[in-house]
Amino acid sequence: MAATAVKKEISVADKLDALYELQKIDSEIDRIRTIRGELPLEVQDLEDELEGLDTRINKIQDEIKELETEVLERKNATKDAETAIAKYKEQQNNVRNNREYESLSKEIEFQELEIKLHDKKSKEAKIKVANKKEILDEAKERFEFRKGDLKTKQAELDEIVSETQKDEDALLKKSDDAKSKIDDRLVFAYNRLRENAKNGLAVVPVDRDSCGGCFNKIPPQRQLDIQSKKKVLVCEHCGRILVPTEEAEA
């Protein structure tokens, strides 16, 4: 309850000073994160690509195994058909009439057709295996290449993070501390403005009679109201919270 009371008692001028100080802290955090540039996104993209390639490689390997299993099964089926043909031919030597002979001949003909079909399908499967192995080799080669890229990018990111993380952590703490001294309603408005602003500026000083965010001119009377810091005023054009220039305050 005590903390809430403190927030209610703070003057408008103090609120504006606290908001501007918060903005300077958060802008410094933004600057540090900008130094890292697009590296975190590049690292994430590479990790996603490698995951996709790994999935693709495993899928192709499974498809090759299935095709090789099919070739083996057709080879065994061909052997079974040849065994059946030999059996039927032997039975033909002991038939009692033409009807039995013709029946066995049809069985032999059927098995011969099966052998031709297995041979055709085996050749087709082997061609598919060869094609998929080429695709697999390409995917593996790309995987290793992109893996090297990821290692390089990750090393760059780790180096930059190690150089800036301590500063960022300290600033994040200062940002949280600053927010704790400002009304929740103002913090909410400040965060919303920051999210909608390309440069992350929610609180800007009046600069050369203009808004420091969108650079639109501010009427003289409104400038006087801003300098008095008796109420929170926003830019009529961009909605940013306006504060006096530090020179004007000095």
FENFEN-V138777 format. One record per run of one state. SS is the DSSP state (2 for helix, 1 for strand, 0 for the rest). FROM is the first residue (numbers start at 1). TO is the last residue. If there is no record, write none. Layout:
ss: {SS/SS}
from: {FROM/FROM}
to: {TO/TO}
//
This chain:
ss: {0/2/0/2/0/2/0/2/0/2/0/1/0/1/0/1/0/2/0/1/0/1/0/2/0}
from: {1/2/10/12/37/39/93/98/181/184/197/203/208/210/212/217/218/220/229/233/235/241/244/246/250}
to: {1/9/11/36/38/92/97/180/183/196/202/207/209/211/216/217/219/228/232/234/240/243/245/249/250}
//
